[in-house]
Amino acid sequence: MAEIHLESVTKRFGDVAAVQDIDLVVQDGEFVVLLGPTGAGKTTTLRLIAGLEKPTEGRVLIGGHDAAPRSPAERDVAFVFQQYSLYPHLSVYDNLAFPLRAPVRRQSREDIHKAVERVARMLRIDHKLENRATRLSGGEMQRVAIGRALVRQPSVYLMDEPLSSLDAKLRSELRLELQHIQRDLGATMLYVTHDQIEAMTMATRIGVLDHGRLVQIGTPREIYESPRNTYVATRLGMPAINLLPAGAFAGAAMPPGTTLIGARTEHIVVDRGQGGGPRARVEWIEHLGDQNHLHLVMGDHRLVTLVGADTNLSVGDELQVSLRRPLFFAADGERIAA
Ligand SMILES: Nc1ncnc2c1ncn2[C@@H]1O[C@H](COP(=O)(O)OP(=O)(O)OP(=O)(O)O)[C@@H](O)[C@H]1O
């Protein structure tokens, strides 16, 4: 496996800067997830590494070597796309074996067989090896597409929302499997998603993209607990972080320059007390099974927090709201350390 290094990389399409001055190192064996909304530049970043696009400025290095002179095939990367791209006329076995049969690889039939069986077992498609690729469910096809990347041992794996076309149950199963596989193989993985659960659960580090810029990179915990600005803060957390004007908590201690308070569930304490804090009314309780989303109206503001499934609160109840170590942001959206 190899390290990926983006050195001041910019990619422009006409007037659009899809990627802007990105510096990023994905270390050997690391699982980095790029998180960002549609149009943030995630796919373009992967395509630049794969050699499917050329940087307008900057350099891509793979394994310490400038990748520019190398064609996509020579870069030795495995790319899994959002939509499975299988050979429909081939069996699952042949689809999986395909990347190993390139003449340059000179692999024996026996080695190919072993590798295909191993990956098929890993992805639990070993009972479908003789099926035509078209005779599979969407989830099985995507497993084959992932298997085709895993069957060989490239320098790096690039995955572009590989689970987004799957249903929730399969997505959570494959999320776990991909994590185990990545660890077992010691693979260098750059994985793109806009799904915060995938990012939180799988990443060694998360890179947050906004309009082509890498706004922050850090462990899931760093990104969640110490977001650099409100944009990063709103990427992670369910329910989403509440951003309230500082005035809503007049009298509470906050650092100078605070304009917005960021309150996640764990920062919010609600009770039926009659203390001096701001009061809120329960507007709506959203039942999610094991817990409830509590929607509150506090003066002109709304906030959402979590309460247990066994809550005895009802719509219309009046509560006192207080904060416990929330996040603070300045007028430009940057976080201010408490
Ligand atoms: N070949 C292209 N020609 C022109 N503009 C492009 C091209 N490829 C991407 N873009 C633009 O670059 C920006 C980033 O696109 P990119 O596909 O990298 O975003 P993304 O974060 O992967 O989005 P999504 O989550 O929707 O896949 C967008 O504004 C997009 O329209």
The ligand as a MOL file (V3000), in Angstrom:
LIG
                    3D

  0  0  0     0  0            999 V3000
M  V30 BEGIN CTAB
M  V30 COUNTS 31 33 0 0 0
M  V30 BEGIN ATOM
M  V30 1 N -16.2160 17.6830 -16.1660 0
M  V30 2 C -16.7090 18.7750 -15.5650 0
M  V30 3 N -16.9700 19.8970 -16.2660 0
M  V30 4 C -17.4500 21.0080 -15.6730 0
M  V30 5 N -17.6940 21.1200 -14.3490 0
M  V30 6 C -17.4580 20.0370 -13.5920 0
M  V30 7 C -16.9600 18.8110 -14.1560 0
M  V30 8 N -16.8110 17.9200 -13.1520 0
M  V30 9 C -17.2190 18.5380 -12.0120 0
M  V30 10 N -17.5980 19.8040 -12.2740 0
M  V30 11 C -18.0660 20.8110 -11.2760 0
M  V30 12 O -17.1470 20.8330 -10.2080 0
M  V30 13 C -17.8190 20.9580 -8.9690 0
M  V30 14 C -17.4430 19.7780 -8.0510 0
M  V30 15 O -17.9880 18.5890 -8.6010 0
M  V30 16 P -17.7720 17.1670 -7.9360 0
M  V30 17 O -18.4640 16.1630 -8.8190 0
M  V30 18 O -16.3550 16.9480 -7.6420 0
M  V30 19 O -18.5920 17.3230 -6.5800 0
M  V30 20 P -19.0140 16.2190 -5.5100 0
M  V30 21 O -18.6670 16.7840 -4.1840 0
M  V30 22 O -18.4360 14.9030 -5.8650 0
M  V30 23 O -20.5930 16.1810 -5.7020 0
M  V30 24 P -21.6230 14.9070 -5.6300 0
M  V30 25 O -21.7950 14.5980 -4.1800 0
M  V30 26 O -22.8710 15.4870 -6.2420 0
M  V30 27 O -21.0200 13.8010 -6.4240 0
M  V30 28 C -19.3080 21.0530 -9.2830 0
M  V30 29 O -19.6550 22.4030 -9.3230 0
M  V30 30 C -19.3890 20.4280 -10.6530 0
M  V30 31 O -20.4870 20.9400 -11.3610 0
M  V30 END ATOM
M  V30 BEGIN BOND
M  V30 1 1 1 2
M  V30 2 1 2 3
M  V30 3 2 2 7
M  V30 4 2 3 4
M  V30 5 1 4 5
M  V30 6 2 5 6
M  V30 7 1 6 7
M  V30 8 1 6 10
M  V30 9 1 7 8
M  V30 10 2 8 9
M  V30 11 1 9 10
M  V30 12 1 10 11
M  V30 13 1 11 12
M  V30 14 1 11 30
M  V30 15 1 12 13
M  V30 16 1 13 14
M  V30 17 1 13 28
M  V30 18 1 14 15
M  V30 19 1 15 16
M  V30 20 2 16 17
M  V30 21 1 16 18
M  V30 22 1 16 19
M  V30 23 1 19 20
M  V30 24 2 20 21
M  V30 25 1 20 22
M  V30 26 1 20 23
M  V30 27 1 23 24
M  V30 28 2 24 25
M  V30 29 1 24 26
M  V30 30 1 24 27
M  V30 31 1 28 29
M  V30 32 1 28 30
M  V30 33 1 30 31
M  V30 END BOND
M  V30 END CTAB
M  END
